[in-house]
């Protein structure tokens, strides 16, 4: 299957300025859509009193509005620094100016996650909020960004999969070898985005696990870690990490970074589920007024 001819710029519109090609990239829109939808979803969780079973929500809407700026900075700075440190550390001493060139690509989910964690630590301290419960509230909103980000990776024709003979294999022009490959970006959008969102939605709205400290974020970390470990088997390692993958017997950098997520998430799940909690599924109905009371009103 040939790769669809999709411009990385919205509508294919670009402007040349000072030797640079400027335009609105699908990748940038993916970040904007993921952050905005995640923000509104978190606000919806806070407003839904049924999910908290009589407990006070972790944060109010004004605090969620403030948090979004912290999270945005954490995603961008952490994602870029994480990519440099985890995947191309030689940039630091060879071409340090490349570190700030986010527009040329190169963002790491694991780095972005660490960036968000640091931002949330400072935010939680400043607002005197329990960090783990804040993470429980933020975790269900993350799959929005993961879904749109992976779709943007596919549009950009990057992070493709390994060669395959399956009928939906895609020939990515950037691979340069003409082989049909797994559209691993779409696999990740499906599992890390859609399936993980449904799983977390079940946890928050059916199981009411926002009332259990650490369980929702534990489920997110476990789910993402497991999905990423599975998908790394069909995702082609970056060319500059081929030697690393060969030296580790097929263990990719993505696998190495996902294992701690899986273990940490499993521990949070175990810890949160074993602790007793009083769950009030529905508020008690208000007592009906008597006829005499109605008559006297």
C-alpha positions as CSV (number, residue, x, y, z in Angstrom):
1,X,0.0,0.0,0.0
2,X,1.6,3.3,-1.0
3,X,1.9,6.1,1.6
4,X,-0.9,8.7,1.2
5,X,0.4,12.0,-0.2
6,X,-0.4,14.2,2.9
7,X,1.5,17.4,3.4
8,X,2.9,17.8,7.0
9,X,1.6,21.3,6.8
10,X,-2.2,22.0,7.1
11,X,-3.6,22.4,3.6
12,X,0.0,22.3,2.3
13,X,0.2,26.1,2.9
14,X,3.7,27.4,3.7
15,X,5.6,30.7,3.6
16,X,9.3,31.1,3.0
17,X,10.9,33.6,5.4
18,X,14.6,34.2,6.0
19,X,15.4,30.8,4.4
20,X,12.9,29.0,6.6
21,X,9.7,27.2,5.6
22,X,6.9,28.4,7.9
23,X,3.4,26.9,8.2
24,X,1.0,25.3,10.5
25,X,2.0,21.7,11.0
26,X,-0.3,18.9,11.8
27,X,2.1,17.9,14.6
28,X,1.6,21.3,16.2
29,X,-2.2,21.0,15.9
30,X,-2.0,17.5,17.5
31,X,-0.3,19.0,20.6
32,X,-2.9,21.8,20.8
33,X,-5.9,19.4,20.4
34,X,-4.5,17.0,22.9
35,X,-3.9,19.7,25.5
36,X,-7.2,21.5,25.0
37,X,-9.3,18.3,25.0
38,X,-7.5,16.9,28.0
39,X,-8.0,20.1,29.9
40,X,-11.8,20.1,29.3
41,X,-12.0,16.4,30.1
42,X,-10.3,17.0,33.5
43,X,-12.6,19.8,34.2
44,X,-15.5,17.5,33.5
45,X,-14.2,14.9,35.9
46,X,-14.0,17.6,38.7
47,X,-17.5,18.7,38.0
48,X,-19.0,15.2,38.2
49,X,-19.7,14.8,41.9
50,X,-20.8,11.2,41.4
51,X,-17.3,10.1,40.5
52,X,-16.0,11.3,43.9
53,X,-18.6,9.5,46.1
54,X,-19.0,12.3,48.6
55,X,-15.3,13.1,48.7
56,X,-14.0,16.6,47.8
57,X,-12.5,16.6,44.3
58,X,-8.7,16.7,44.1
59,X,-8.8,20.2,42.5
60,X,-11.3,22.8,41.5
61,X,-11.8,24.2,38.0
62,X,-9.7,27.3,38.6
63,X,-6.8,25.1,39.7
64,X,-7.2,22.9,36.6
65,X,-7.1,26.0,34.5
66,X,-3.8,27.0,36.1
67,X,-2.4,23.5,35.8
68,X,-2.8,23.4,32.0
69,X,0.0,25.9,31.6
70,X,2.4,23.9,33.9
71,X,1.6,20.7,32.0
72,X,2.1,22.4,28.6
73,X,5.6,23.5,29.6
74,X,6.4,20.1,31.1
75,X,5.3,18.3,27.9
76,X,7.3,20.6,25.5
77,X,10.5,21.0,27.6
78,X,10.5,17.4,28.9
79,X,9.6,15.9,25.6
80,X,12.5,17.7,23.8
81,X,15.1,17.2,26.6
82,X,14.1,13.6,27.0
83,X,14.5,13.0,23.3
84,X,18.0,14.5,23.4
85,X,19.1,12.6,26.5
86,X,17.5,9.2,25.7
87,X,18.0,9.0,22.0
88,X,20.7,11.5,20.8
89,X,22.8,12.7,23.7
90,X,25.7,13.5,21.4
91,X,23.8,16.6,20.3
92,X,24.7,18.1,23.6
93,X,28.4,18.3,22.9
94,X,28.3,18.2,19.1
95,X,25.5,20.6,18.1
96,X,24.0,22.1,21.3
97,X,22.0,24.7,19.2
98,X,19.9,21.7,17.9
99,X,18.4,21.2,21.3
100,X,16.0,24.1,21.0
101,X,15.0,23.3,17.4
102,X,11.7,21.6,18.3
103,X,10.3,22.5,14.9
104,X,12.7,20.1,13.2
105,X,11.2,17.1,15.1
106,X,12.4,15.0,17.9
107,X,10.1,14.6,21.0
108,X,10.0,11.8,23.5
109,X,6.9,10.6,25.3
110,X,8.8,9.3,28.2
111,X,10.7,12.7,28.5
112,X,7.4,14.5,28.2
113,X,6.0,12.3,31.0
114,X,8.9,13.2,33.3
115,X,8.5,16.9,32.4
116,X,4.8,16.8,33.4
117,X,5.7,14.9,36.6
118,X,8.2,17.7,37.6
119,X,5.6,20.4,36.7
120,X,3.0,18.6,38.8
121,X,5.3,18.3,41.8
122,X,5.8,22.1,41.9
123,X,2.1,22.7,41.2
124,X,1.0,20.3,43.9
125,X,3.3,21.9,46.5
126,X,2.2,25.4,45.5
127,X,-1.5,24.5,45.9
128,X,-1.1,22.0,48.7
129,X,-2.6,19.1,46.7
130,X,-1.7,15.4,47.1
131,X,0.6,14.7,44.2
132,X,-0.7,11.1,43.6
133,X,-4.3,12.2,43.6
134,X,-3.5,15.0,41.2
135,X,-1.9,12.4,38.9
136,X,-5.1,10.3,39.2
137,X,-7.0,13.3,37.9
138,X,-4.6,14.1,35.1
139,X,-4.0,10.5,33.8
140,X,-7.4,10.0,32.1
141,X,-6.8,13.1,30.0
142,X,-3.5,11.9,28.6
143,X,-4.8,9.6,25.8
144,X,-6.1,12.5,23.9
145,X,-2.6,13.8,23.3
146,X,-1.3,10.3,22.6
147,X,-4.0,9.6,20.0
148,X,-3.5,12.9,18.0
149,X,0.3,12.7,18.4
150,X,0.5,9.3,16.8
151,X,-1.8,10.3,14.0
152,X,0.5,13.3,13.3
153,X,3.5,10.9,13.3
154,X,1.8,8.9,10.5
155,X,1.0,12.1,8.5
156,X,4.7,13.1,8.8
157,X,5.7,9.6,7.6
158,X,8.0,9.0,10.7
159,X,8.4,6.4,13.3
160,X,7.3,3.7,11.0
161,X,7.2,0.0,11.7
162,X,9.2,-3.0,10.7
163,X,8.8,-4.7,7.2
164,X,5.6,-6.8,6.9
165,X,3.8,-8.8,4.3
166,X,0.4,-8.0,5.7
167,X,-2.1,-6.4,3.3
168,X,-2.2,-3.1,5.2
169,X,1.6,-2.7,5.1
170,X,2.6,0.9,4.0
171,X,5.6,1.9,1.9
172,X,6.9,4.9,3.7
173,X,9.0,7.1,1.3
174,X,11.4,8.1,4.2
175,X,12.5,4.5,4.7
176,X,14.3,4.5,1.4
177,X,14.1,0.8,0.9
178,X,10.7,0.3,-0.8
179,X,9.5,-2.3,1.8
180,X,5.9,-2.3,3.0
181,X,6.0,-1.7,6.7
182,X,3.7,-1.9,9.7
183,X,1.9,1.4,10.2
184,X,2.9,1.3,13.8
185,X,1.9,4.9,14.4
186,X,-1.7,3.9,13.8
187,X,-1.4,0.8,16.1
188,X,-0.1,3.2,18.8
189,X,-3.0,5.6,18.2
190,X,-5.4,2.8,18.6
191,X,-3.9,1.2,21.7
192,X,-2.2,4.1,23.5
193,X,-5.0,6.5,22.6
194,X,-8.4,4.9,22.0
195,X,-8.1,1.7,24.0
196,X,-6.3,3.3,26.9
197,X,-8.9,6.1,27.1
198,X,-11.7,3.5,27.2
199,X,-9.9,1.6,29.9
200,X,-9.4,4.7,32.0
201,X,-13.0,5.8,31.4
202,X,-14.2,2.5,32.7
203,X,-12.0,3.0,35.8
204,X,-13.3,6.5,36.6
205,X,-16.9,6.2,35.6
206,X,-17.8,2.5,36.2
207,X,-15.4,1.5,39.0
208,X,-15.3,5.0,40.5
209,X,-11.6,4.6,41.1
210,X,-10.9,8.3,41.5
211,X,-11.9,7.6,45.1
212,X,-8.9,5.2,45.5
213,X,-5.5,7.0,45.8
214,X,-3.1,6.0,43.0
215,X,-5.2,3.5,41.2
216,X,-6.1,5.5,38.1
217,X,-2.6,6.7,37.4
218,X,-1.4,3.2,38.2
219,X,-3.7,1.8,35.6
220,X,-2.5,4.4,33.1
221,X,1.2,3.6,33.7
222,X,0.5,-0.1,33.5
223,X,-1.6,0.1,30.4
224,X,0.8,2.4,28.5
225,X,3.9,0.4,29.6
226,X,2.3,-2.8,28.4
227,X,1.0,-1.5,25.1
228,X,4.4,0.2,24.3
229,X,6.3,-3.0,25.1
230,X,4.1,-5.0,22.8
231,X,4.2,-2.4,20.0
232,X,8.0,-2.0,20.1
233,X,8.1,-5.5,18.5
234,X,6.7,-4.1,15.3
235,X,8.2,-0.6,15.5
236,X,11.4,0.0,13.6
237,X,14.1,1.3,16.0
238,X,15.6,4.7,15.0
239,X,18.6,4.2,12.7
240,X,21.0,5.8,15.2
241,X,19.9,3.3,17.9
242,X,20.3,0.1,15.8
243,X,23.6,-0.7,17.4
244,X,22.1,-0.2,20.8
245,X,19.2,-2.6,20.0
246,X,21.5,-5.2,18.5
247,X,23.8,-5.0,21.6
248,X,20.9,-5.5,24.0
249,X,19.5,-8.6,22.2
250,X,16.6,-6.8,20.6
251,X,15.6,-4.7,23.6
252,X,14.8,-1.2,22.3
253,X,15.1,2.1,24.1
254,X,11.3,2.3,24.1
255,X,11.2,-1.0,25.9
256,X,13.8,0.0,28.4
257,X,12.0,3.2,29.3
258,X,8.6,1.4,29.5
259,X,9.5,-1.3,32.0
260,X,9.8,1.1,35.0
261,X,6.4,2.5,34.0
262,X,4.9,-0.9,34.0
263,X,6.4,-1.9,37.3
264,X,5.6,1.4,39.0
265,X,2.0,1.3,37.7
266,X,1.5,-2.2,38.9
267,X,2.7,-1.2,42.4
268,X,0.4,1.7,42.5
269,X,-2.5,-0.5,41.4
270,X,-1.8,-3.1,44.1
271,X,-1.3,-0.5,46.8
272,X,-4.5,1.5,45.9
273,X,-6.8,-1.5,45.5
274,X,-5.9,-3.1,48.8
275,X,-6.7,0.0,50.8
276,X,-10.3,0.2,52.1
277,X,-12.4,3.0,50.9
278,X,-16.0,4.1,51.4
279,X,-17.7,4.4,48.1
280,X,-21.0,6.3,47.9
281,X,-22.2,5.5,44.4
282,X,-25.3,7.8,44.4
283,X,-26.3,10.6,46.6
284,X,-29.2,9.9,48.9
285,X,-32.5,11.3,47.6
286,X,-33.8,14.4,49.4
287,X,-36.6,13.6,51.9
288,X,-40.1,14.3,50.5
289,X,-42.0,17.1,52.1
290,X,-45.1,16.1,54.0
291,X,-48.5,17.4,53.0
292,X,-48.8,19.5,56.1
293,X,-45.4,21.1,55.4
294,X,-46.5,21.9,51.8
295,X,-49.7,23.5,53.1
296,X,-47.9,25.7,55.5
297,X,-45.3,26.9,53.0
